[in-house]
Amino acid sequence: MLDYRLIEAFARVVAEGGFERAARVLFITQSAVSQRVRQLEEQRGQILLSRTTPPQPTAAGRALLKHYQQVRLLEDGLAEESVTDSEPRPTTLAIGINADSLASWFLGAIRPLLQRSRLLIDLRVDDQEQTHALLRAGEVVGCISNEATAMQGCRVELQGVMTYRLLATPDFIRRWFADGLTPAAVEQAPAVIFNRKDRLHHRFLERHLGVLPSHLPAHYIPAPEQFLQGIADGYCYGMVPDWQSAASRNSGELLELLPGKAFPVDLYWHCWNLASPPLQRFSAQLVSGAVQQLAD
């Protein structure tokens, strides 16, 4: 029999990124959290948590975490249906999302649902090529990803397309790309990339150059506004979504290094295939809202 009091402590350590933070959320001591996790590992006969900074679940821990999240979600849905008062307890959904979606269409798509229900969202931000791993690990109940294939036990729906272009200022292009986008120029010109997991810049270069240069000097700026500002300030070039760059392109402040060579990225909503009313309502609102937001 699983002791969900112990599993909750383990799940909180993973979600909060440490024993001390988990203790504050659970209103118990850090020592008590450590004891509960240790007791859970003894009961399961397996190490569930790597004591790194932050702590990370092992393979066995990820499987247990996914089970706990699914059970909790189903229980929240059951409680919502059986509650007799007018204010049921809120349900929290952990969602994996890429920064560009969060900065543009995502909140607009789900706003109607958040305004009329007691739903809470816990967003885990990562690159669109990485959010799928959060779902696989059981850390989130759903994610926005560029992966088209549903994993076992999950369903997937197309949300829309986000289009990117490789941009720089006219002065930057004259200085670094006077002969065009060539492998030699790419090995010298400073790029900007969202983070070290982001492969969008590399995929664009591979598509249009045929090969990725051996050396790619780059700034790493994991914030959409500051990312664009670096390009606009003229010290780097990079891949920017159309929603963010339209005004700068129309004014001529930023130019495409390869005019007309847009890079579309399909975005998909993946979630567990559970009969959970909160998750089902969220999915329905997200899918319908994304159609409108991404089409604007």
Summary of the structure (lengths in Angstrom):
residues: 296
radius of gyration: 22.3
end to end distance: 50.9
largest distance: 71.1
contacts: 928
relative contact order: 0.15
helix: 48%
strand: 20%
